[in-house]
């Protein structure tokens, strides 16, 4: 297996692209691919201020790194969820983020300490509210709310997350299995700001495989947390990822085609009753963020 | 495992319905489910004449059997494709159809002998036209053409096929993986006649698992051909079936929900640019059946 550009031994073979590259040529290829996705979906311009949600994992730190290398004004946001899982998941992931920020002093890092602000960790909220062992749904509500809050209050133009193609394909797969038309409508590499308090959201890695973001992180020496969130084990999205990975193995490019063809079909007007399904949003009485609920948004109801 | 109705030992456990039944109660349940699907999708009325495409396999013979038991005017159509596969696939499947017809003399059976009429078997056409080892695409063209031809020339109101839920879910899965919007639009348990030469097509088993049609055939003593078509091995649809079956195993009801939710989403107007994608049909210059091609339909071009 040789690098297609220089003929030296390759470090990665991307069967879906029929492309093998050495480390020296992989890194610029990866950065270029990210830039292409940013331009293709008009995610943001060099003048805009970007807030990157960083978890300490490979995807989000790689994204922050690439955006800084591309010269974008990209700051970080770390949300400390207070998850231990027997190995100090949150504190260890925070260390990785702090270390990355230490070596990139040109960028700002915002830290939101959930237990510090709200007097409860995410697992504690989940236990109190729903006696749930898996706090993933509530964790999603909290993260989305806090990301949006910081993006707006600190005057960022756009919120970027490290979702890769494997994440996007698995979400799409789940939405298709249940034919959640509303979710299908909103899924994509860019979700525009709604003009009433929801920041624009972008996923610059949406067309890059998880294997590719991992390779970038490894080859550029980014120190990230290898462990998944302890609550992720057994999640449906992981089962979907396994199914898709098996299909990808049999037929390279399956995930990419599945996702890209979906976006194309949507652009061509596949999902038409989406307008009818679009619900009315109004400001939450407590925090002011848009909500479909009558008085308080889902986040504020967590603390009732 | 006990029958939910009488408490006797059950012969089948349908986890997706949380329902176990003995043979005595399974057979009427299966017939009732088929009748419900016929009514739900307004497939046909007791006054209409139905042509059932029978291959000699469990699904199509079970369908013919159920329609006759329900008192419908249902005749059979067997298309001899001239496939041998080392074990006389076509001649053995024809024997099964003839034996079934022998014990149901109230119904008519039409037989179309492809090698007899067109002087070539289906594998021979495929080899001549495309040097293909797998004649499935061409076989589909020939079967659809001949089914439609007989249905119209013999004055049938509707053409019924034995496609079961596993078939439908696998087809849907393939169409979703590639986001074939046109195919998605046309897929469903009923395809109305177009008024210009395409017969109405219905799939009364579309909501019944393959396991359920097999159980019905076994329990009612229908003698069918166990072997798949020798060319089916390795087909993409079989890979999709395996993937879905694994998912069904982990989460019973996956296939049914996937299919039923798709139909519901479509009814609610999911696929909106379908009208735009609908192509113009005009009669084939040779056979008169509707085609998108300029002069001859795909079937007639096979014999050029």
Interface residues (C-beta under 8 A of the other chain):
Chain A: X176 X177 X178 X179 X181 X239 X243 X246 X247 X250 X254 X257 X258 X261 X262 X264 X265 X268 X269 X270 X271 X272 X273 X276
Chain B: X176 X177 X178 X179 X181 X239 X243 X246 X247 X250 X254 X257 X258 X261 X262 X264 X265 X268 X269 X270 X271 X272 X273 X276
